[in-house]
Amino acid sequence: MSESTYQKTKSDFIFRELDTIKVKGKTKGVKIYELVGFTNAPIDVTKYRTYEQALSLYYTGEYKQARDIFDTNKADLASAIMTKRCDDAIAGLVTVIDGVYTMTRK
C-alpha cells in the first residue's frame, strides 16, 4: 500500500516498509508497505527486523550486503524480490538513485 494509506491506518495495523519506488510517469518516489496484521496480534517479527536491516543497507547503495541479508529468508516473497533487485543493481540492470527504484512500466 502507499504512504498515504499507511499514514491513515498505522495506529490500527502493523506494517512492513517494502521499498521506495517511482512509478512510470511520476517524478517523486513513494514508500510502499505490506500489511502484516492487527496491532494487538501476536506476530513473530524476526523476518521483518532482518528485512529492515537489509532495506537500510539497500537504501544506502550497499547492494551486496543487503542482498546477502535478504537472501537469508528465501521463503519471504518480498525478500526474494529484493534479492533479485540487488543482483540487478549490482549488474547495472536497474536504476536505484538515492534508494529510490524507478519502475519502467506499470
Secondary structure, DSSP 8 states (H G I E B T S, - for coil): -BHHHHHHHTTTEEEEEEEEEE-TT-SS-EEEEEEEEETTS----HHHHHHHHHHHHHHTT-HHHHHHHHTT-TT-HHHHHHHHHHHHHHTT-S-EETTEEE-S--
